[in-house]
Every structure is written in C-alpha cells, then in structure tokens.
Amino acid sequence: MSWDERADRFEKKPVATGVRWAFIALGLGVVAAIIFGVLGFAGAWTSKSASIVSPANVEKQYGVVIKNWEALTAAADTACQVAAPQPASSDQPLIVESPSLAYASVYRNIWVKYNAAQANVFDAGLVGPPGYPKEIPRYKEASGPSPDFCAISDKLAALKAAQ
C-alpha cells in the first residue's frame, strides 16, 4: 500500500485509523510492562540472593549465631552454678523460691533465638558459621519444676565438640 493510499484511507476513516494505532500502542505498552515486570522480579531475587551471601550479611549472621551460642552456654553454666547447694550463713538472704524458673526462662529464650536464626534461610540458614550446631535439641532436663542445667551444660559442650 502506498503512502497516498494510506493518506486517503486516513482522510476517509480517521477515527478507525486512530483507534487502531491506539490499540497497537496499548498492546506495545502492555508487552513492555510485562517484560519490565519480569526483569524487575528476577532482578529483585538476584539482588536478594547476592545480599544474603554478601560479606556484610555473612559477618552479621556469624555474629548472631556465635553470640546466641555463647549466651546459651553461659546461661546453662550460670544456672548450674546457682543450682548447686550453697553453705548457709547468717549474712545471706533467704530465697523463698528457687531461681531455676528464671534461669529456665532465660535459657528457653536464647534457645528459641538460636534455632530461629539457624532455621531461617534468609538469616544464618545459608551462611551460618561452621562448627556450630544447626539446631539445639529440646532437652528434657530444661523443663519441669527442677531443671538440671548441669546436665544441659554437659550436653551443649558435647554437641559443640561433635561439630
């Protein structure tokens, strides 16, 4: 079709020609939006995976896991020392309730944080430090009216040595 014929057709049906071009432009816009949307989605996942394994995130997650591990073992060791019978003297205060409930609560709080960080693929799940357990088991000695934190402390040491 020559340019003259096209010009004649436009002069005869300007609305139909304009609508056709509008639909073509709209179709091209939709196709471009889909392409850019897919590229943006892929780029977001690529940048997220790059940020997970970035040195700054790996350093941060190592610190989180190591800090929680040290806090967990320290809480168990402290609770073990407190649970040991102390010689009574007249200048020591009388403790009516056992502090083991408070230590069990502190231990459980750290235990949950440690396991959550190790299980989360966006946190330490992919980049956790080697030599640390991926999960701390739920020890039956940590619950009940009189938890045995000395046994838990020994089990934690054995668990770390097994890594």
MOHU-V383539 format. One record per residue. N is the residue number from 1. PHI is phi in whole degrees, -180 to 180 (none if undefined). OMEGA is omega in degrees with one decimal (none if undefined). BURIAL is # if it has 16 or more other C-alpha atoms within 10 Angstrom, else .. Layout:
# MOHU-V383539
N_PHI_OMEGA_BURIAL / N_PHI_OMEGA_BURIAL
This chain:
# MOHU-V383539
1_none_-177.4_. / 2_-83_-179.1_. / 3_-68_178.3_. / 4_-66_178.5_. / 5_-65_178.6_. / 6_-66_178.9_. / 7_-64_177.5_. / 8_-64_-179.3_. / 9_-64_179.1_. / 10_-66_179.4_. / 11_-67_-179.6_. / 12_-79_-177.0_. / 13_-133_-176.5_. / 14_-66_-178.9_. / 15_-69_-179.0_. / 16_-63_179.1_. / 17_-67_178.4_. / 18_-64_178.2_. / 19_-65_179.1_. / 20_-60_178.8_. / 21_-66_177.2_. / 22_-65_177.7_. / 23_-67_176.8_. / 24_-63_179.6_. / 25_-65_178.2_. / 26_-64_178.1_. / 27_-61_177.7_. / 28_-64_177.7_. / 29_-65_178.6_. / 30_-65_178.7_. / 31_-61_178.9_. / 32_-64_178.7_. / 33_-64_178.3_. / 34_-65_-179.5_. / 35_-63_179.4_. / 36_-67_176.8_. / 37_-64_178.4_. / 38_-65_178.2_. / 39_-64_177.9_. / 40_-65_177.9_. / 41_-62_179.0_. / 42_-64_178.7_. / 43_-65_178.7_. / 44_-65_178.6_. / 45_-67_179.2_. / 46_-66_-180.0_. / 47_-70_177.9_. / 48_-66_179.3_. / 49_-66_177.4_. / 50_-68_179.8_. / 51_-72_178.8_. / 52_-66_-177.3_# / 53_-96_178.1_# / 54_-70_-179.1_. / 55_-57_-178.8_. / 56_-66_-180.0_. / 57_-71_178.8_# / 58_-62_178.6_# / 59_-62_179.6_. / 60_-63_-177.7_# / 61_-70_173.6_# / 62_-59_-179.6_# / 63_-62_179.9_. / 64_-63_-177.7_# / 65_-66_-178.9_# / 66_-65_178.9_# / 67_-62_179.4_. / 68_-66_178.5_# / 69_-63_-179.8_# / 70_-63_178.4_. / 71_-66_179.5_# / 72_-65_-179.6_# / 73_-69_178.2_# / 74_-66_178.4_. / 75_-64_178.8_# / 76_-66_179.3_# / 77_-64_179.7_# / 78_-65_178.8_. / 79_-64_177.3_# / 80_-65_-180.0_# / 81_-66_-179.6_. / 82_-70_-177.6_. / 83_-73_179.6_# / 84_-66_-178.9_. / 85_-64_179.7_. / 86_-106_177.0_. / 87_-66_-178.1_. / 88_-78_174.4_. / 89_-140_-175.3_. / 90_-74_-177.3_. / 91_-94_178.2_. / 92_-91_178.8_. / 93_-71_178.4_. / 94_-86_178.0_. / 95_-98_-177.0_. / 96_-77_180.0_. / 97_-110_178.9_. / 98_-73_177.8_. / 99_-76_-176.5_. / 100_-63_178.1_# / 101_-64_178.2_# / 102_-66_179.0_. / 103_-67_177.0_# / 104_-64_178.2_# / 105_-66_178.1_. / 106_-62_179.7_# / 107_-60_-178.5_# / 108_-63_179.4_# / 109_-61_180.0_. / 110_-68_179.2_# / 111_-58_179.7_# / 112_-65_179.8_. / 113_-63_-179.1_# / 114_-62_-177.9_# / 115_-65_178.9_# / 116_-66_179.6_# / 117_-66_-179.3_# / 118_-73_-177.9_# / 119_-84_-176.4_# / 120_-78_-176.2_. / 121_-64_179.4_. / 122_-85_175.2_# / 123_-102_-173.8_# / 124_-80_-178.7_# / 125_-54_178.8_# / 126_-97_-170.5_. / 127_-126_178.5_# / 128_-66_-177.5_# / 129_-71_177.0_# / 130_-72_178.2_. / 131_90_177.3_. / 132_-118_-178.5_# / 133_-63_177.4_# / 134_-74_179.1_# / 135_-154_174.3_. / 136_-93_-179.6_# / 137_-65_176.0_. / 138_-86_-179.0_. / 139_-81_-179.3_. / 140_-68_178.1_. / 141_-69_-177.6_. / 142_-85_-178.1_# / 143_-122_-179.8_# / 144_98_-177.0_. / 145_-70_179.0_. / 146_-134_-179.6_. / 147_-66_-179.0_# / 148_-103_-176.9_# / 149_-77_174.8_# / 150_-67_176.9_# / 151_-67_178.8_# / 152_-65_178.7_# / 153_-60_177.5_# / 154_-65_179.9_. / 155_-66_177.3_# / 156_-64_178.3_# / 157_-64_178.4_. / 158_-67_178.8_. / 159_-64_178.8_# / 160_-67_-179.5_. / 161_-68_-179.0_. / 162_-77_-176.9_. / 163_-76_none_.
